[in-house]
Amino acid sequence: MTIPYNTALFPHASLGDMKYKVLNWVNRFSIFCFLDNNRYPSSDSSIEVLVAAGAIETISGSSGNMPATVERRKVLVVWSPWV
């Protein structure tokens, strides 16, 4: 199963301004993920922010029952080469 995704790199002049604009844009999606390294020094500090928006498929269940729900669904985990 191939999942389509788009990627983009954006140079920025002001990191704080860029993060604000990205959060403002991603807010229109009901599901999103915003990962920020807060300028933490690492071996790959070229990535400051990682953003994902939207969902191809979702799972919902009651509190405390998610492991059983996931097992019944046999969720396919897709590992992308860039993660």
N, C-alpha and C positions, 0 to 999 in steps of 0.2 A: 504494500500500500504506500503510495507516494503522496505526501501532503505538500501542497503548494504553499510556499511562503515567499515573501518579498523581503529584501534587505536593502538598507540604505545607510550611507555614512554621511554625516553632516559636519563640516568644519564649523567652529564657533568662535566668536569674538569674546563673548561673556558666558562663562559656564553657568552661572546662576540664572541668567536670562534664558538660556537655552533649555535648562531643566524646567523652568516655569512654563515655557511655551509647549514643551513636550507633554507635561502633565495636563495642561489645558486642552491640548489636542486629544490625548488618550482618554480623557474624562467622558467623551461621548460614547464610548464603548461600555457595555454592561460588564464585560470581563476584560481585565488587563493586568499586566504585571510590569512593574517599574523597579528595576534593580539598579542601585546607585552605590558605587564603591567609595564615595565621599573622599576622593583623592587619596585613598589608602595606597601606600607604596607596595608594589608587587612586581613579580617578574614580567607581567604583561599589563602594565599600567596604561596601555594605549586605549583601553576600553574603560570609559568613565561611567557610562550609562547603558543599560540594555533594556529595551522596551518591547513588549509583545501586546497585541491588541486583538480582541475577538476570540472566538472559539469555533472549532470545526465540530466538536462534540462535547457534551457536558455530562456529568454524573451527579445525581442528587440522591440523598438518603437521609434518614433520621440520625440524630446525634447518637454516637456510640454504636451504630450499625453499619458504618461505612466500609469496614473491611469485608463484611459479608456481601454488601452491595457490589463492591468492586470485584470480588471473586465471582459472583454470579454473572457479571457483565463480561468477564474475561477481557479486561481492558488491554488494548494494544498500546504499548509504550513505544514511541518512535524516538530514536536517538538521532539527532542531526549531527553532522560532522563539525559544526561550528559551536556546539555546546560543550 
